[in-house]
Amino acid sequence: MTTLNRLDLEALWMPFTANRQFKQAPRLLARAQGMEYFTPEGRRVLDGVAGLWCVNAGHGREEITAAVTRQLATMDYAPQFQMGHPPGFALATELAALMPAGLDRVFFTNSGSESVDTALKIAIAYHRCRGDGARTRLIGRERGYHGVGFGGISVGGIVANRRMWSANLIPGVDHLRHTHDLARNAYSRGQPTHGAELADDLERLVALHDASTIAAVIVEPIAGSTGVLLPPQGYLERLRAICDAHGILLIFDEVITGFGRTGAPFAAQEFAVTPDMITMAKGLTNGCVPMGAVAVKQSIHDAFMQGPPGAIELFHGYTYSAHPLACAAGLATLDIYRREGLLTRAKTLAKRWEDAVHGLRGRPHVIDTRNYGLIAGIELEPRPGKPGARAFDVFLDCFERGLLIRTTGDTIALSPPLIIEPAHIEEMFGRLAEALARVA
Ligand SMILES: Cc1ncc(COP(=O)(O)O)c(C=O)c1O
């Protein structure tokens, strides 16, 4: 690993990366344990982002390694089409028990993107199964991120992810306005006070398109990828009420908020708003084997179960749906979460975390700090004409000095493994404060 040269780097086209810049000065990770990564040279890097919001139980968990190894030796792969295997059923049953009441049917995928496209397809097909086939329209939200499938980028609201494919986005999609409002809500602790009325955008879209054409609304309870955007108090409740009033399904994309990030197993429980479907991935296997899932209300599932017995009810699925290794990883991961109380641990640390996040107020370049559970957003003043450049320099500085953060635009996002200890919190924010002072 230490001897990688320029040529060794050429073949890999890296995702969401400035490839040419990266290959001039590569940043490599070679090993991970607990709260830490190590570079090929053995330099320690504190993990402030749980890899990419996924390693919630911390790195290198031996129980997961053992479970996956055992499964690999027992049965490496088995098809799911018209066949089944015990770990798939076992994981679905355990997941269903973690979900908000009623969301107890589970469809497995391999990623967040696939979960989103699966949920959108189920929503449209559900209405059709009930004889309401005109409900095909999907509503997303500005600044939403729902992965990179054509469905996901269509309901998503990030222009860079859509621009190249603007003529190919799926038709019949509209967007709510986003809820980020620095003028009214800067430096909020937890949910911001202002903005519940933004949910009324859905009423506006109903008035424009008619409810009878709308299948579903999809939102992230907390939007991560465009810089940690929190739901204003009352917003999600209002969205739920408007969906109910018009027969529209509500989908929560919990790819990053699932598995304890907010202080409850899922944000739906934390915010006490129950959607009709939840998409998830990442923390499901502690990030170590790719896997996603969609949890669906039983009534939605049952609407598909009306045809003649012997007929396939949903023409959808993946070769690797419920892959045995992913199921083994998922079962071992859920077991750790349960035994160590990790799905609610963020709540016990939230106050200390919040104080540390807001301790950055007044530091150079900082124009907002915001937090929820074990999530932080630290927004910086952009350099004139160079959006994102300042935050990226902070990212580079932190990495050089042993802290992995994530930046999106000019916002720094933090989402550490849920095993984090107070000393790590101190170290993380200490380093970040130093980096902010160093970067111009
Ligand atoms: C809310 C949300 N949805 C979907 C995705 C896509 O997940 P994946 O990269 O596993 O396809 C992400 C990824 O970060 C996400 O944050």
Ligand as a Chemical Component Dictionary entry (heavy atoms), coordinates in Angstrom:
data_LIG
# 
_chem_comp.id                   LIG 
_chem_comp.type                 NON-POLYMER 
_chem_comp.pdbx_formal_charge   0 
_chem_comp.three_letter_code    LIG 
# 
loop_
_chem_comp_atom.comp_id 
_chem_comp_atom.atom_id 
_chem_comp_atom.alt_atom_id 
_chem_comp_atom.type_symbol 
_chem_comp_atom.charge 
_chem_comp_atom.model_Cartn_x 
_chem_comp_atom.model_Cartn_y 
_chem_comp_atom.model_Cartn_z 
_chem_comp_atom.pdbx_ordinal 
LIG C1 C1 C 0 -30.517 10.321 2.307  1  
LIG C2 C2 C 0 -29.739 9.464  1.368  2  
LIG N1 N1 N 0 -30.391 8.719  0.457  3  
LIG C3 C3 C 0 -29.749 7.927  -0.390 4  
LIG C4 C4 C 0 -28.379 7.850  -0.394 5  
LIG C5 C5 C 0 -27.684 6.982  -1.383 6  
LIG O1 O1 O 0 -27.099 5.887  -0.787 7  
LIG P1 P1 P 0 -26.013 5.019  -1.583 8  
LIG O2 O2 O 0 -24.810 5.883  -1.749 9  
LIG O3 O3 O 0 -25.812 3.830  -0.682 10 
LIG O4 O4 O 0 -26.631 4.640  -2.886 11 
LIG C6 C6 C 0 -27.653 8.602  0.534  12 
LIG C7 C7 C 0 -26.185 8.545  0.570  13 
LIG O5 O5 O 0 -25.519 9.230  1.272  14 
LIG C8 C8 C 0 -28.347 9.448  1.423  15 
LIG O6 O6 O 0 -27.700 10.229 2.301  16 
# 
loop_
_chem_comp_bond.comp_id 
_chem_comp_bond.atom_id_1 
_chem_comp_bond.atom_id_2 
_chem_comp_bond.value_order 
_chem_comp_bond.pdbx_ordinal 
LIG C1 C2 SING 1  
LIG C2 N1 SING 2  
LIG C2 C8 DOUB 3  
LIG N1 C3 DOUB 4  
LIG C3 C4 SING 5  
LIG C4 C5 SING 6  
LIG C4 C6 DOUB 7  
LIG C5 O1 SING 8  
LIG O1 P1 SING 9  
LIG P1 O2 DOUB 10 
LIG P1 O3 SING 11 
LIG P1 O4 SING 12 
LIG C6 C7 SING 13 
LIG C6 C8 SING 14 
LIG C7 O5 DOUB 15 
LIG C8 O6 SING 16 
# 
